[in-house]
Amino acid sequence: MLMSDNMQDSIYFHYSPSYKFSIGIEGVKDQIFDKDFSYLRLTYLLNRKNTRHSQRNLYFQSGVSTEGMDSHFFGVHGDWETRRLFVGFGFKEVFNEINDYTEKFIQTGFAPYLGDYGDLHTWIMMKSKHNTITGEWNTYPVLKFFKGNFLAEVGYDSETDWDIHLMYRF
């Protein structure tokens, strides 16, 4: 996974021995504190519910920095979606030796068309993000595309700059 926004750029490699959890390493270029470091990460599926028409997921996420146990994070993120509608959220507490902070977001969207399995799928979304460093909420449009093993989310706001998430599953 590649992720980039106004706070940091990161690349995250992980392995999922089962659908319940993944372990990995994330390299981070922190743009706020002008630091480069890595996290050893764990993501755990707390709950999943599949129905005939929807799916919901709730995940616990955590990471410990290679700089030491004082630099770490934990949080939750989740989503609910049908083939037409999407709602997601995230909450993350980050601890480091410079300044602890909280990040949160909510995201809603819809699919303008319903594709078959294997087709290119498109979502039009709105995302609102907040962190305790700036103390502001920023809301902006996001386009999400996925096909097969590839996913791309791209959003832009003049206050927060680009918000990009690219993922490829092997």
Residue, then its C-alpha position, 0 to 999 in steps of 0.5 A: m500500500l502507498m498512502s500520501d496526505n498532508m501529514q505523511d507519506s508511507i509505504y506498507f507491506h503486509y502479510s495476512p496468514s488468515y483473513k482475521f489479521s495481518i502483520g507488516i512493516e510501514g516506512v513513514k516520511d512524517q511531513i509534520f515532524d520532518k522525520d523518517f521511521s518505520y512501524l511494525r504493524l498489526t491489523y486484526l479483524l474484530n468483526r465482519k458481517n456478510t449479508r445477502h446485500s451488504q458487508r460490514n467490517l471492524y478492524f483494530q490497528s496498531g504499530v510500534s515504531t522502530e525508534g522505540m516503544d514510546s512511539h506507537f499508535f493504535g486505533v479502529h477503522g471500519d466500513w459498511e457497504t452494499r454494491r451501491l452505498f459505502v460508509g467508512f470511518g477511522f480513529k487513530e491515536v498516535f504517540n511519539e516523543i515530539n507531540d501526541y495526536t489523534e486522527k479521525f475520518i468519516q467517508t461516504g459514497f455511492a457507486p454510479y453504476l453496478g459492475d460485474y465481478g472483474d469489471l472496473h468499479t467506481w465510487i464517488m465519495m466525500k471524506s471528512k478528516h480531522n487531526t488534533i495538530t491542526g484542530e480543523w475538519n476538512t471535507y473534500p471529494v474522493l474518487k475510488f477505483f478498483k479492479g481485480n487486485f488493484l485499488a486507487e483512492v484519490g482526493y484533493d482539498s486546497e487545505t489538506d492537499w492530496d489524499i492518495h491511497l494505492m493498494y495492490r494485493f498479491 
